[in-house]
Amino acid sequence: MRELAGKTAFVTGGAAGIGFALGRAFAEAGMNVMLADIETDALAAAAKSLDAFGPNVRSVICDVADPISVGRAAEASYAAFGKVHVVCNNAGVAAAGGIDNISLDNWRWVLDVNLMGVIHGIAAFLPHIRGHGEGGHFVNTASMAGMNGGGGLGFSPYTASKFAVVGLSEGLAGQLHPFGIGVSVLCPSYVRTGIGESGRNRPQRYGPTPALDPASPAAAIVAAIAEQLQAGLDPAAVAARVLDAIRNDELYVFTHPNMREAVDGRFAAIRAAMDKVTG
């Protein structure tokens, strides 16, 4: 999609962080924007703050873990703007993982938001985009955690969800290419967002956030991640890369060149293992 002006973008997790930065970038590019989020007050403030960047910014409450809620948000977008062309399945949460205290509620919550939320967005908007025939683009937010499962995140619902988003995006891209619909999978490293406090929006159906022992390895990992997030990349820089990827129909969207070594290490290990059975 080379031309964005006059088209419509739908962005989940749009009240803050990368989602808000995407909304602003789309508005500045002349697009209609529908910001979707589960956090009511923050969403209203985010939409209002974008009035200066574009006249056609709306907002809708949306729980991406609930397909009915996503469907309603899609209908609200059609009612507001007629057609939607770009869908950013961006909403995401994080919860502690590790082998010492495996919380199934954590796994269900994170997978429902980070993975099923992407699937719900695709299911809700794909028939519409194929139907209007003007082309479109899906942007699915994964993470460098979806490219390298080692390190501090290790065995966690966050890492599992992001690997899944990378895989489904790769498969989706091939199937949608003949219809003139692009797919990008966004894989940032640390970005200055509030994902470390995502438990504030955890629905009651997933139970309370389990307390961490301050002396546990998991607590140390959470503290280290919080520091990395504070020093992370500006979300606006991530949004700029995404717009470039949409215009150039790029599948993989990376933002942190310093992560190359970690990815190369994983690929080298895979190649070495393949050599054992092919050499």
C-alpha positions in Angstrom: 0.0 0.0 0.0 2.0 2.9 -1.3 -0.7 5.5 -0.7 -2.1 5.9 2.8 -3.8 9.3 2.7 -7.6 8.9 2.7 -7.5 5.3 3.8 -8.6 4.0 7.3 -6.5 2.3 10.0 -7.7 0.4 13.0 -5.3 0.0 15.9 -5.7 -2.1 19.0 -3.9 -1.1 22.2 -4.3 2.4 20.8 -4.5 4.3 24.1 -0.7 4.3 24.8 2.7 3.1 23.8 3.2 1.7 20.3 -0.5 1.7 19.5 -0.9 5.4 20.2 2.3 6.2 18.2 0.9 4.2 15.3 -2.4 6.1 15.6 -0.6 9.4 15.5 1.6 8.4 12.6 -1.4 7.3 10.6 -3.2 10.5 11.3 -0.2 12.6 10.3 -0.2 10.6 7.0 -3.7 11.7 6.3 -5.5 8.5 7.3 -8.7 8.0 9.2 -7.9 6.3 12.5 -9.9 4.2 14.9 -8.1 3.7 18.2 -9.3 0.6 20.1 -8.4 -0.2 23.7 -9.8 -1.8 26.8 -8.8 1.1 29.1 -11.7 3.6 28.9 -10.2 6.9 30.3 -6.8 6.5 28.7 -8.5 5.8 25.3 -10.6 8.9 25.4 -7.6 11.0 26.3 -5.5 9.5 23.6 -8.1 10.1 20.9 -8.6 13.7 22.1 -4.9 14.4 22.0 -4.7 13.4 18.3 -7.3 16.0 17.3 -4.4 18.3 16.3 -2.8 15.8 14.0 -5.8 14.7 12.1 -9.5 15.5 12.0 -10.8 11.9 11.6 -9.7 10.1 14.7 -12.3 8.1 16.6 -12.1 5.6 19.5 -13.9 2.4 20.5 -13.7 0.2 23.6 -12.4 -3.2 22.7 -11.3 -6.3 24.6 -9.3 -8.2 22.0 -9.5 -11.4 24.0 -13.3 -11.4 23.3 -14.2 -12.0 19.6 -17.6 -10.4 20.1 -16.0 -7.2 21.4 -13.6 -7.1 18.4 -16.5 -7.7 16.0 -18.4 -4.7 17.5 -15.3 -2.6 17.2 -15.0 -3.5 13.5 -18.7 -2.6 12.9 -18.1 0.8 14.7 -15.2 1.4 12.3 -17.3 0.7 9.3 -20.0 2.9 10.6 -17.6 5.8 11.2 -15.5 5.5 8.0 -17.0 3.1 5.6 -14.0 1.0 4.8 -10.9 -0.2 6.8 -7.6 -0.8 5.0 -4.9 -1.2 7.6 -5.5 -3.3 10.8 -2.9 -3.2 13.5 -3.3 -6.1 15.9 -1.1 -4.5 18.5 -2.6 -4.9 21.9 -0.4 -7.0 24.2 0.2 -7.9 27.8 3.0 -9.6 29.8 3.0 -11.8 32.8 5.7 -13.5 34.7 6.7 -17.0 33.6 9.4 -19.4 34.5 9.6 -23.0 35.8 9.2 -22.3 39.5 5.6 -21.1 39.6 3.7 -21.9 36.5 0.4 -20.0 36.6 -2.2 -21.3 34.2 -4.2 -18.1 34.6 -1.2 -16.1 33.4 -0.8 -18.4 30.4 -4.5 -18.1 29.5 -4.6 -14.3 29.8 -1.4 -13.6 27.8 -2.3 -16.1 25.1 -5.9 -14.8 24.8 -4.7 -11.2 24.4 -1.4 -11.6 22.5 -2.3 -14.5 20.2 -6.1 -14.8 20.1 -6.4 -11.1 20.0 -4.5 -11.1 16.7 -6.6 -14.0 15.4 -9.8 -12.2 16.4 -8.6 -9.1 14.5 -7.9 -11.0 11.4 -11.2 -12.9 11.5 -13.2 -9.7 12.0 -11.6 -7.6 9.3 -10.3 -10.0 6.6 -13.7 -10.6 4.9 -14.3 -6.9 4.8 -10.9 -6.0 3.3 -11.2 -8.8 0.7 -14.7 -7.6 0.0 -14.0 -4.0 -0.8 -11.2 -5.0 -3.1 -9.0 -1.9 -2.5 -6.2 -3.8 -0.9 -5.0 -3.6 2.7 -2.4 -4.5 5.2 -2.3 -6.4 8.5 0.3 -5.4 11.1 0.7 -8.0 13.8 2.8 -7.0 16.8 5.1 -9.7 18.0 8.5 -9.1 19.6 12.1 -10.1 19.4 11.0 -12.6 22.0 9.3 -14.3 19.1 12.6 -14.6 17.3 14.8 -15.8 20.1 13.3 -17.9 23.0 16.4 -17.8 25.2 17.4 -15.1 27.7 15.5 -13.8 30.7 12.0 -14.2 29.2 12.7 -17.9 28.5 9.8 -20.2 29.3 7.0 -17.7 29.5 3.5 -17.1 28.0 4.8 -13.9 26.5 7.5 -15.7 24.5 5.2 -18.5 23.4 2.6 -16.0 22.2 5.1 -13.9 20.2 6.6 -17.0 18.5 3.0 -17.9 17.5 2.3 -14.4 16.1 5.5 -14.6 14.0 4.4 -18.0 12.6 0.8 -17.1 11.8 2.0 -13.9 10.2 4.4 -15.8 7.9 1.6 -18.1 6.9 -1.0 -15.4 6.5 1.3 -13.3 4.2 1.5 -16.1 1.6 -2.2 -16.6 1.6 -3.1 -13.0 1.3 -0.6 -11.9 -1.3 -2.8 -12.9 -4.3 -5.5 -10.6 -3.0 -3.3 -7.6 -2.8 -3.3 -7.6 1.0 0.0 -7.3 2.8 1.1 -8.6 6.2 3.9 -7.3 8.5 5.0 -8.8 11.8 6.5 -6.2 14.1 9.3 -7.5 16.2 10.7 -4.8 18.5 13.0 -5.2 21.4 12.6 -2.8 24.4 10.3 0.2 23.8 9.2 2.8 26.2 5.7 1.5 26.9 3.6 0.5 29.9 3.5 -3.2 29.1 5.3 -3.9 32.4 2.1 -2.6 34.2 -0.3 -4.4 31.9 -1.8 -6.2 34.9 -3.9 -3.0 35.5 -6.2 -4.2 32.7 -6.3 -7.9 33.6 -10.0 -9.0 33.6 -11.4 -10.7 36.6 -12.0 -13.9 34.7 -8.3 -14.6 34.7 -8.0 -14.3 38.5 -5.6 -12.0 40.4 -2.1 -11.4 39.3 0.0 -13.9 41.3 2.4 -12.2 43.8 6.1 -12.7 43.1 8.5 -13.6 45.8 10.9 -10.6 45.9 13.8 -12.9 46.2 12.8 -15.2 43.3 14.6 -15.3 39.9 11.3 -14.2 38.3 11.2 -11.0 40.4 14.7 -10.2 39.4 13.8 -10.7 35.7 10.7 -8.4 36.0 12.8 -5.7 37.6 15.5 -5.9 34.9 12.8 -5.7 32.2 11.3 -2.7 33.8 14.7 -0.9 33.7 15.2 -1.9 30.0 11.7 -0.6 29.1 12.4 2.8 30.7 15.5 3.1 28.6 13.9 1.7 25.5 13.2 3.0 22.0 10.7 5.9 21.5 7.4 4.4 20.2 7.4 7.0 17.5 10.5 5.5 16.0 8.7 2.1 15.9 5.7 3.7 14.2 7.8 5.2 11.6 9.3 1.8 10.7 5.8 0.3 10.5 4.6 2.9 8.1 7.6 2.3 5.9 7.0 -1.4 6.0 3.4 -1.0 5.0 4.3 1.2 2.0 7.0 -1.3 0.9 5.1 -4.5 1.7 7.7 -5.8 4.1 6.9 -8.9 6.1 9.5 -8.6 8.9 9.7 -5.3 10.8 12.8 -5.0 13.1 13.7 -1.9 15.1 16.7 -2.9 17.2 19.8 -3.7 15.2 21.7 -4.7 18.4 19.5 -7.8 18.5 21.1 -9.2 15.4 23.7 -11.2 17.4 21.0 -13.0 19.5 19.1 -14.0 16.3 22.2 -15.1 14.5 23.1 -17.3 17.5 19.7 -19.0 17.3 19.9 -19.5 13.5 23.4 -20.9 13.8 22.3 -23.4 16.3 19.4 -24.5 14.0 21.8 -24.8 11.0 24.2 -26.8 13.1 21.5 -29.2 14.1 20.3 -29.6 10.5 23.9 -30.3 9.4 23.9 -33.3 11.7 21.2 -34.9 9.7 22.0 -33.6 6.2 25.8 -33.9 6.2 
